[in-house]
């Protein structure tokens, strides 16, 4: 059984621990986090250190793989880029809840997390380090590019493209044949009836583009 380190000690990480416990494919050695003390613990696992201690943690605990538990897409991508500089040979782990319904021949690449009740339909494609949150649905022939995410209760129609680092927030519906650009955030409870360009903040029922956004603009509270 491989030893894995969970990077990021948030509510999102608690959901990942639940998946890992249910699957029982890995041994969790603990957490790394830049905002928690080594006196803290999450789900019974200790905080072993921050990013500066990462190399030492990997060596001390014989870490085979890391799973990144960061909800913000840009931050998750930035952390990945930093990790591979200090640990270029580490494996990045994906996690799929056993209740998820995944169509045949769907590849789940490194770093991607699929939560409870998710439905991934036929011929869809999921990129690296994506998040498909609780009870979300990805339609047939749709694509999620690397580091993108769909939040809980999101419904994505068929033949939809979700760009790199883009986020579709809670309970949003995206109809068929829509293209969401890169680094775009669609706010909660929106109805997306038209495509949205790169680097936009958009929300509403029906959807309206509100303003330009920078890729590193935070969107999670």
KEKEMI-368271 format. One record per residue (C-alpha): residue number from 1; chain; x, y, z. Coordinates in pm, 1 decimal. Example, Ala and Ser with C-alpha at 12.3 -4.5 7.8 and 13.67 -1.06 7.14 Angstrom:
# KEKEMI-368271
<nulum torgu="1" zalo="A" px="1230.0" py="-450.0" pz="780.0"/>
<nulum torgu="2" zalo="A" px="1367.0" py="-106.0" pz="714.0"/>
# end
This chain:
# KEKEMI-368271
<nulum torgu="1" zalo="A" px="0.0" py="0.0" pz="0.0"/>
<nulum torgu="2" zalo="A" px="143.0" py="338.0" pz="-102.7"/>
<nulum torgu="3" zalo="A" px="203.3" py="617.2" pz="146.7"/>
<nulum torgu="4" zalo="A" px="36.8" py="943.6" pz="49.5"/>
<nulum torgu="5" zalo="A" px="51.2" py="1297.5" pz="181.2"/>
<nulum torgu="6" zalo="A" px="-253.2" py="1523.4" pz="166.0"/>
<nulum torgu="7" zalo="A" px="-161.4" py="1883.3" pz="83.7"/>
<nulum torgu="8" zalo="A" px="-420.0" py="2129.7" pz="212.0"/>
<nulum torgu="9" zalo="A" px="-607.2" py="2101.3" pz="542.1"/>
<nulum torgu="10" zalo="A" px="-952.5" py="2243.9" pz="472.0"/>
<nulum torgu="11" zalo="A" px="-1311.8" py="2124.0" pz="455.4"/>
<nulum torgu="12" zalo="A" px="-1239.3" py="2003.3" pz="103.0"/>
<nulum torgu="13" zalo="A" px="-963.5" py="1780.9" pz="238.0"/>
<nulum torgu="14" zalo="A" px="-1203.5" py="1615.4" pz="484.0"/>
<nulum torgu="15" zalo="A" px="-1409.6" py="1497.7" pz="187.3"/>
<nulum torgu="16" zalo="A" px="-1094.8" py="1356.3" pz="28.2"/>
<nulum torgu="17" zalo="A" px="-1009.9" py="1167.8" pz="347.6"/>
<nulum torgu="18" zalo="A" px="-1357.4" py="1013.9" pz="338.9"/>
<nulum torgu="19" zalo="A" px="-1300.1" py="892.6" pz="-18.0"/>
<nulum torgu="20" zalo="A" px="-958.2" py="751.5" pz="66.2"/>
<nulum torgu="21" zalo="A" px="-1097.0" py="568.0" pz="368.6"/>
<nulum torgu="22" zalo="A" px="-1376.8" py="416.9" pz="163.4"/>
<nulum torgu="23" zalo="A" px="-1145.1" py="307.2" pz="-117.7"/>
<nulum torgu="24" zalo="A" px="-866.4" py="189.6" pz="116.7"/>
<nulum torgu="25" zalo="A" px="-605.3" py="197.7" pz="-160.8"/>
<nulum torgu="26" zalo="A" px="-354.2" py="421.6" pz="17.4"/>
<nulum torgu="27" zalo="A" px="-205.2" py="484.5" pz="360.3"/>
<nulum torgu="28" zalo="A" px="-238.9" py="848.8" pz="466.3"/>
<nulum torgu="29" zalo="A" px="75.7" py="965.7" pz="648.1"/>
<nulum torgu="30" zalo="A" px="-62.9" py="1310.6" pz="733.4"/>
<nulum torgu="31" zalo="A" px="-114.8" py="1661.5" pz="599.5"/>
<nulum torgu="32" zalo="A" px="98.9" py="1946.8" pz="475.6"/>
<nulum torgu="33" zalo="A" px="-42.6" py="2298.0" pz="502.9"/>
<nulum torgu="34" zalo="A" px="94.6" py="2652.2" pz="506.3"/>
<nulum torgu="35" zalo="A" px="-174.2" py="2792.6" pz="737.9"/>
<nulum torgu="36" zalo="A" px="-200.3" py="2526.0" pz="1008.9"/>
<nulum torgu="37" zalo="A" px="25.7" py="2453.6" pz="1303.2"/>
<nulum torgu="38" zalo="A" px="204.2" py="2123.0" pz="1345.3"/>
<nulum torgu="39" zalo="A" px="8.1" py="2102.4" pz="1672.0"/>
<nulum torgu="40" zalo="A" px="-313.3" py="2070.4" pz="1470.3"/>
<nulum torgu="41" zalo="A" px="-471.3" py="1762.0" pz="1320.1"/>
<nulum torgu="42" zalo="A" px="-743.9" py="1692.0" pz="1063.7"/>
<nulum torgu="43" zalo="A" px="-960.3" py="1378.1" pz="1072.0"/>
<nulum torgu="44" zalo="A" px="-711.7" py="1225.9" pz="1312.9"/>
<nulum torgu="45" zalo="A" px="-405.6" py="1294.8" pz="1094.1"/>
<nulum torgu="46" zalo="A" px="-130.2" py="1532.5" pz="1201.2"/>
<nulum torgu="47" zalo="A" px="-15.1" py="1844.8" pz="1021.2"/>
<nulum torgu="48" zalo="A" px="342.5" py="1745.3" pz="941.9"/>
<nulum torgu="49" zalo="A" px="467.1" py="2082.0" pz="818.9"/>
<nulum torgu="50" zalo="A" px="435.7" py="2350.0" pz="552.6"/>
<nulum torgu="51" zalo="A" px="573.6" py="2381.8" pz="201.3"/>
<nulum torgu="52" zalo="A" px="923.6" py="2457.2" pz="326.8"/>
<nulum torgu="53" zalo="A" px="926.4" py="2119.9" pz="503.6"/>
<nulum torgu="54" zalo="A" px="785.8" py="1927.9" pz="206.5"/>
<nulum torgu="55" zalo="A" px="1106.2" py="1760.6" pz="93.5"/>
<nulum torgu="56" zalo="A" px="1185.8" py="1654.7" pz="449.6"/>
<nulum torgu="57" zalo="A" px="832.3" py="1517.4" pz="496.6"/>
<nulum torgu="58" zalo="A" px="853.0" py="1315.8" pz="175.4"/>
<nulum torgu="59" zalo="A" px="1182.0" py="1158.6" pz="281.8"/>
<nulum torgu="60" zalo="A" px="1093.4" py="1101.7" pz="647.8"/>
<nulum torgu="61" zalo="A" px="757.7" py="936.9" pz="581.2"/>
<nulum torgu="62" zalo="A" px="851.3" py="755.7" pz="258.9"/>
<nulum torgu="63" zalo="A" px="581.1" py="943.4" pz="69.0"/>
<nulum torgu="64" zalo="A" px="496.2" py="780.8" pz="-263.9"/>
<nulum torgu="65" zalo="A" px="226.7" py="1023.1" pz="-372.4"/>
<nulum torgu="66" zalo="A" px="57.3" py="1354.4" pz="-296.9"/>
<nulum torgu="67" zalo="A" px="-304.2" py="1454.0" pz="-338.3"/>
<nulum torgu="68" zalo="A" px="-364.4" py="1828.5" pz="-358.5"/>
<nulum torgu="69" zalo="A" px="-675.9" py="1935.3" pz="-166.2"/>
<nulum torgu="70" zalo="A" px="-710.0" py="2299.0" pz="-268.7"/>
<nulum torgu="71" zalo="A" px="-1047.9" py="2417.0" pz="-396.3"/>
<nulum torgu="72" zalo="A" px="-932.4" py="2735.2" pz="-571.8"/>
<nulum torgu="73" zalo="A" px="-822.3" py="2639.7" pz="-922.8"/>
<nulum torgu="74" zalo="A" px="-542.6" py="2894.6" pz="-966.8"/>
<nulum torgu="75" zalo="A" px="-399.6" py="2819.1" pz="-622.2"/>
<nulum torgu="76" zalo="A" px="-412.3" py="2445.9" pz="-691.6"/>
<nulum torgu="77" zalo="A" px="-224.5" py="2494.7" pz="-1018.7"/>
<nulum torgu="78" zalo="A" px="33.3" py="2722.1" pz="-855.4"/>
<nulum torgu="79" zalo="A" px="91.8" py="2471.2" pz="-576.2"/>
<nulum torgu="80" zalo="A" px="137.1" py="2189.1" pz="-827.2"/>
<nulum torgu="81" zalo="A" px="397.5" py="2394.7" pz="-1014.9"/>
<nulum torgu="82" zalo="A" px="585.3" py="2459.0" pz="-690.8"/>
<nulum torgu="83" zalo="A" px="571.2" py="2097.2" pz="-572.6"/>
<nulum torgu="84" zalo="A" px="724.7" py="1957.6" pz="-889.9"/>
<nulum torgu="85" zalo="A" px="1020.6" py="2193.0" pz="-846.5"/>
<nulum torgu="86" zalo="A" px="1115.0" py="2035.2" pz="-512.8"/>
<nulum torgu="87" zalo="A" px="977.8" py="1683.7" pz="-573.0"/>
<nulum torgu="88" zalo="A" px="989.4" py="1619.7" pz="-949.0"/>
<nulum torgu="89" zalo="A" px="943.6" py="1244.2" pz="-913.9"/>
<nulum torgu="90" zalo="A" px="646.0" py="1240.2" pz="-679.5"/>
<nulum torgu="91" zalo="A" px="321.8" py="1080.8" pz="-801.1"/>
<nulum torgu="92" zalo="A" px="0.8" py="1284.2" pz="-789.8"/>
<nulum torgu="93" zalo="A" px="-299.8" py="1087.1" pz="-673.5"/>
<nulum torgu="94" zalo="A" px="-656.8" py="1103.7" pz="-801.9"/>
<nulum torgu="95" zalo="A" px="-960.1" py="1014.6" pz="-588.2"/>
<nulum torgu="96" zalo="A" px="-1301.8" py="889.4" pz="-701.1"/>
<nulum torgu="97" zalo="A" px="-1585.5" py="832.5" pz="-454.6"/>
<nulum torgu="98" zalo="A" px="-1731.3" py="481.9" pz="-490.2"/>
<nulum torgu="99" zalo="A" px="-2082.3" py="623.6" pz="-540.0"/>
<nulum torgu="100" zalo="A" px="-1978.7" py="819.7" pz="-852.3"/>
<nulum torgu="101" zalo="A" px="-2120.6" py="691.0" pz="-1181.2"/>
<nulum torgu="102" zalo="A" px="-1852.6" py="699.5" pz="-1449.8"/>
<nulum torgu="103" zalo="A" px="-1925.2" py="599.0" pz="-1809.4"/>
<nulum torgu="104" zalo="A" px="-1709.6" py="336.6" pz="-1977.7"/>
<nulum torgu="105" zalo="A" px="-1369.3" py="433.7" pz="-2116.8"/>
<nulum torgu="106" zalo="A" px="-1346.2" py="760.0" pz="-1920.2"/>
<nulum torgu="107" zalo="A" px="-988.7" py="834.3" pz="-1814.0"/>
<nulum torgu="108" zalo="A" px="-941.6" py="989.3" pz="-1470.0"/>
<nulum torgu="109" zalo="A" px="-599.7" py="1160.6" pz="-1488.2"/>
<nulum torgu="110" zalo="A" px="-359.7" py="1254.8" pz="-1211.1"/>
<nulum torgu="111" zalo="A" px="-475.6" py="1488.6" pz="-940.0"/>
<nulum torgu="112" zalo="A" px="-844.1" py="1483.6" pz="-1032.5"/>
<nulum torgu="113" zalo="A" px="-1106.1" py="1442.6" pz="-759.4"/>
<nulum torgu="114" zalo="A" px="-1459.4" py="1311.4" pz="-814.8"/>
<nulum torgu="115" zalo="A" px="-1691.6" py="1341.2" pz="-516.3"/>
<nulum torgu="116" zalo="A" px="-1998.6" py="1147.3" pz="-401.4"/>
<nulum torgu="117" zalo="A" px="-2291.2" py="1118.0" pz="-640.2"/>
<nulum torgu="118" zalo="A" px="-2113.3" py="1262.7" pz="-944.0"/>
<nulum torgu="119" zalo="A" px="-2223.5" py="1146.3" pz="-1289.6"/>
<nulum torgu="120" zalo="A" px="-1974.6" py="1150.6" pz="-1577.8"/>
<nulum torgu="121" zalo="A" px="-2147.6" py="1068.5" pz="-1904.3"/>
<nulum torgu="122" zalo="A" px="-2033.2" py="894.9" pz="-2221.5"/>
<nulum torgu="123" zalo="A" px="-1737.4" py="1021.9" pz="-2423.7"/>
<nulum torgu="124" zalo="A" px="-1666.6" py="1312.0" pz="-2189.9"/>
<nulum torgu="125" zalo="A" px="-1308.2" py="1414.6" pz="-2114.3"/>
<nulum torgu="126" zalo="A" px="-1166.3" py="1529.2" pz="-1783.2"/>
<nulum torgu="127" zalo="A" px="-833.1" py="1706.5" pz="-1751.6"/>
<nulum torgu="128" zalo="A" px="-563.1" py="1685.8" pz="-1486.1"/>
<nulum torgu="129" zalo="A" px="-626.7" py="1823.0" pz="-1136.6"/>
<nulum torgu="130" zalo="A" px="-997.3" py="1885.7" pz="-1193.5"/>
<nulum torgu="131" zalo="A" px="-1264.6" py="1881.7" pz="-922.3"/>
<nulum torgu="132" zalo="A" px="-1613.4" py="1741.7" pz="-979.2"/>
<nulum torgu="133" zalo="A" px="-1800.0" py="1813.1" pz="-659.5"/>
<nulum torgu="134" zalo="A" px="-2092.2" py="1640.7" pz="-488.8"/>
<nulum torgu="135" zalo="A" px="-2384.0" py="1542.3" pz="-714.7"/>
<nulum torgu="136" zalo="A" px="-2253.6" py="1735.0" pz="-1015.0"/>
<nulum torgu="137" zalo="A" px="-2311.8" py="1598.1" pz="-1364.3"/>
<nulum torgu="138" zalo="A" px="-2090.5" py="1622.9" pz="-1673.6"/>
<nulum torgu="139" zalo="A" px="-2283.3" py="1568.4" pz="-1997.3"/>
<nulum torgu="140" zalo="A" px="-2192.9" py="1345.4" pz="-2288.9"/>
<nulum torgu="141" zalo="A" px="-1906.9" py="1461.9" pz="-2513.9"/>
<nulum torgu="142" zalo="A" px="-1823.5" py="1745.6" pz="-2275.0"/>
<nulum torgu="143" zalo="A" px="-1471.3" py="1847.6" pz="-2174.6"/>
<nulum torgu="144" zalo="A" px="-1315.8" py="1985.9" pz="-1859.1"/>
<nulum torgu="145" zalo="A" px="-968.2" py="2123.8" pz="-1918.9"/>
<nulum torgu="146" zalo="A" px="-684.5" py="2100.9" pz="-1665.4"/>
<nulum torgu="147" zalo="A" px="-740.0" py="2260.4" pz="-1322.3"/>
<nulum torgu="148" zalo="A" px="-1106.5" py="2338.3" pz="-1390.4"/>
<nulum torgu="149" zalo="A" px="-1388.2" py="2262.1" pz="-1146.6"/>
<nulum torgu="150" zalo="A" px="-1762.7" py="2213.6" pz="-1121.3"/>
<nulum torgu="151" zalo="A" px="-1921.4" py="2266.3" pz="-780.3"/>
<nulum torgu="152" zalo="A" px="-2193.8" py="2071.3" pz="-601.9"/>
<nulum torgu="153" zalo="A" px="-2523.6" py="2025.0" pz="-789.5"/>
<nulum torgu="154" zalo="A" px="-2388.7" py="2171.1" pz="-1114.3"/>
<nulum torgu="155" zalo="A" px="-2544.9" py="2028.4" pz="-1430.8"/>
<nulum torgu="156" zalo="A" px="-2337.9" py="2043.5" pz="-1749.3"/>
<nulum torgu="157" zalo="A" px="-2519.1" py="1963.2" pz="-2074.3"/>
<nulum torgu="158" zalo="A" px="-2381.2" py="1769.4" pz="-2366.6"/>
<nulum torgu="159" zalo="A" px="-2089.8" py="1891.8" pz="-2580.0"/>
<nulum torgu="160" zalo="A" px="-1986.3" py="2167.0" pz="-2338.1"/>
<nulum torgu="161" zalo="A" px="-1625.7" py="2287.4" pz="-2311.7"/>
<nulum torgu="162" zalo="A" px="-1497.4" py="2419.6" pz="-1977.9"/>
<nulum torgu="163" zalo="A" px="-1166.1" py="2601.2" pz="-2013.0"/>
<nulum torgu="164" zalo="A" px="-839.8" py="2577.7" pz="-1822.3"/>
<nulum torgu="165" zalo="A" px="-869.4" py="2689.0" pz="-1458.8"/>
<nulum torgu="166" zalo="A" px="-1236.7" py="2784.0" pz="-1496.6"/>
<nulum torgu="167" zalo="A" px="-1489.9" py="2730.4" pz="-1217.7"/>
<nulum torgu="168" zalo="A" px="-1861.5" py="2662.8" pz="-1241.6"/>
<nulum torgu="169" zalo="A" px="-2007.0" py="2743.8" pz="-899.8"/>
<nulum torgu="170" zalo="A" px="-2286.2" py="2586.8" pz="-693.3"/>
<nulum torgu="171" zalo="A" px="-2614.0" py="2472.7" pz="-851.9"/>
<nulum torgu="172" zalo="A" px="-2545.2" py="2623.4" pz="-1194.6"/>
<nulum torgu="173" zalo="A" px="-2691.2" py="2476.4" pz="-1513.6"/>
<nulum torgu="174" zalo="A" px="-2503.4" py="2498.5" pz="-1843.9"/>
<nulum torgu="175" zalo="A" px="-2704.5" py="2403.0" pz="-2152.0"/>
<nulum torgu="176" zalo="A" px="-2565.8" py="2199.7" pz="-2440.6"/>
<nulum torgu="177" zalo="A" px="-2298.8" py="2321.0" pz="-2687.7"/>
<nulum torgu="178" zalo="A" px="-2167.2" py="2600.2" pz="-2463.7"/>
<nulum torgu="179" zalo="A" px="-1799.8" py="2701.8" pz="-2448.7"/>
<nulum torgu="180" zalo="A" px="-1664.3" py="2846.5" pz="-2123.7"/>
<nulum torgu="181" zalo="A" px="-1326.0" py="3015.9" pz="-2174.8"/>
<nulum torgu="182" zalo="A" px="-1009.3" py="2984.1" pz="-1967.5"/>
<nulum torgu="183" zalo="A" px="-984.3" py="3137.6" pz="-1617.1"/>
<nulum torgu="184" zalo="A" px="-1354.6" py="3218.5" pz="-1613.2"/>
<nulum torgu="185" zalo="A" px="-1580.8" py="3194.1" pz="-1308.1"/>
<nulum torgu="186" zalo="A" px="-1954.6" py="3134.7" pz="-1336.3"/>
<nulum torgu="187" zalo="A" px="-2133.0" py="3234.7" pz="-1015.8"/>
<nulum torgu="188" zalo="A" px="-2370.8" py="3019.5" pz="-814.9"/>
<nulum torgu="189" zalo="A" px="-2723.4" py="2931.7" pz="-931.3"/>
<nulum torgu="190" zalo="A" px="-2665.1" py="3067.3" pz="-1281.9"/>
<nulum torgu="191" zalo="A" px="-2833.8" py="2953.4" pz="-1602.2"/>
<nulum torgu="192" zalo="A" px="-2578.1" py="2955.8" pz="-1883.5"/>
<nulum torgu="193" zalo="A" px="-2750.6" py="2994.8" pz="-2221.6"/>
<nulum torgu="194" zalo="A" px="-2457.8" py="3142.2" pz="-2414.6"/>
<nulum torgu="195" zalo="A" px="-2082.5" py="3092.9" pz="-2434.7"/>
<nulum torgu="196" zalo="A" px="-1845.5" py="3299.4" pz="-2218.3"/>
<nulum torgu="197" zalo="A" px="-1498.5" py="3425.8" pz="-2315.6"/>
<nulum torgu="198" zalo="A" px="-1169.5" py="3387.3" pz="-2129.4"/>
<nulum torgu="199" zalo="A" px="-1102.2" py="3572.7" pz="-1802.6"/>
<nulum torgu="200" zalo="A" px="-1460.7" py="3666.9" pz="-1718.8"/>
<nulum torgu="201" zalo="A" px="-1678.3" py="3673.2" pz="-1410.3"/>
<nulum torgu="202" zalo="A" px="-2034.3" py="3590.1" pz="-1511.0"/>
<nulum torgu="203" zalo="A" px="-2350.9" py="3506.1" pz="-1322.8"/>
<nulum torgu="204" zalo="A" px="-2727.7" py="3533.2" pz="-1331.3"/>
<nulum torgu="205" zalo="A" px="-3042.1" py="3364.8" pz="-1459.4"/>
<nulum torgu="206" zalo="A" px="-3000.0" py="3402.6" pz="-1749.9"/>
<nulum torgu="207" zalo="A" px="-2622.1" py="3450.0" pz="-1746.0"/>
<nulum torgu="208" zalo="A" px="-2460.2" py="3792.7" pz="-1783.1"/>
<nulum torgu="209" zalo="A" px="-2090.7" py="3872.8" pz="-1807.4"/>
<nulum torgu="210" zalo="A" px="-2017.4" py="4106.0" pz="-1517.1"/>
<nulum torgu="211" zalo="A" px="-1652.0" py="4199.9" pz="-1558.3"/>
<nulum torgu="212" zalo="A" px="-1302.5" py="4094.9" pz="-1655.7"/>
<nulum torgu="213" zalo="A" px="-1112.4" py="3896.2" pz="-1395.4"/>
<nulum torgu="214" zalo="A" px="-747.3" py="3816.9" pz="-1336.3"/>
<nulum torgu="215" zalo="A" px="-652.9" py="3447.8" pz="-1323.4"/>
<nulum torgu="216" zalo="A" px="-543.0" py="3480.4" pz="-960.0"/>
<nulum torgu="217" zalo="A" px="-859.8" py="3658.6" pz="-841.7"/>
<nulum torgu="218" zalo="A" px="-1011.6" py="3463.4" pz="-553.1"/>
<nulum torgu="219" zalo="A" px="-1367.2" py="3340.6" pz="-587.6"/>
<nulum torgu="220" zalo="A" px="-1407.0" py="3109.8" pz="-287.2"/>
<nulum torgu="221" zalo="A" px="-1489.9" py="3262.7" pz="49.8"/>
# end
